[in-house]
Amino acid sequence: MKSLLALLSILMASAMIAILVHAQTAPPATTTSLISQPLIQEGILSVKLAGDLNLGMTENEAEAEDLLSAAGIAPRNGDAKY
């Protein structure tokens, strides 16, 4: 009985060592997928899009959104605050 208890103790200790050896000490690095697109803020997109479409040059996000809205460019779902 003592030998069985000793064997179980050794097996449990070796299992715990294996678990501790493979434990992560730091959070995994965030990597982006090769097919995912980078996220861009809505206002920054509005400024860039207004400039690229020659609707007017502005650095003000609200003005860029107004320019796009006047040109009939708005999101389908209406989430933008135009």
C-alpha positions in Angstrom: 0.0 0.0 0.0 2.9 2.4 0.8 4.5 1.6 -2.5 1.3 2.4 -4.4 0.9 5.7 -2.5 4.6 6.6 -3.2 4.1 5.8 -6.9 0.9 7.9 -7.1 2.7 10.8 -5.4 5.6 10.6 -7.9 3.2 10.5 -10.8 1.3 13.5 -9.6 4.5 15.4 -8.9 5.8 14.7 -12.4 2.5 15.7 -13.9 2.5 19.0 -12.0 6.1 19.7 -13.1 5.1 19.1 -16.7 2.2 21.5 -16.4 4.3 24.2 -14.7 7.1 23.9 -17.4 4.6 24.6 -20.2 2.7 27.3 -18.4 2.6 30.7 -20.2 4.3 33.5 -18.2 3.3 36.3 -20.6 0.2 36.9 -22.6 0.4 35.7 -26.2 1.6 38.2 -28.7 -1.3 39.7 -30.7 -0.7 39.0 -34.3 -3.0 40.1 -37.1 -4.0 37.7 -39.8 -2.6 38.2 -43.3 -6.0 38.7 -44.7 -7.5 41.0 -42.1 -7.7 44.7 -42.8 -6.4 47.3 -40.3 -9.1 49.2 -38.4 -9.4 52.9 -39.0 -11.5 55.4 -37.1 -14.6 56.8 -38.8 -13.5 60.4 -38.7 -10.0 59.7 -40.1 -11.6 57.7 -42.9 -14.0 60.6 -43.7 -11.1 63.1 -43.9 -9.1 60.8 -46.2 -12.1 59.9 -48.4 -13.2 63.5 -48.8 -9.7 64.5 -49.9 -9.3 61.5 -52.2 -12.6 62.2 -53.9 -11.7 65.9 -54.3 -14.7 67.0 -52.3 -12.6 69.4 -50.3 -9.5 69.4 -48.2 -10.1 69.6 -44.5 -8.5 68.2 -41.3 -11.8 68.6 -39.4 -13.6 65.2 -39.2 -17.1 66.8 -38.9 -16.5 69.0 -42.0 -15.3 65.9 -43.9 -18.4 64.0 -42.9 -20.6 66.9 -44.0 -18.8 67.0 -47.3 -19.4 63.3 -47.8 -23.0 63.6 -46.7 -23.6 66.5 -49.2 -22.2 64.3 -52.0 -24.6 61.5 -51.0 -22.0 59.3 -49.4 -23.2 57.7 -46.2 -23.1 54.3 -44.6 -26.0 51.9 -45.3 -26.7 51.1 -41.8 -26.8 54.7 -40.7 -24.4 54.3 -37.8 -22.4 57.4 -38.7 -23.3 60.6 -36.9 -23.7 62.7 -40.0 
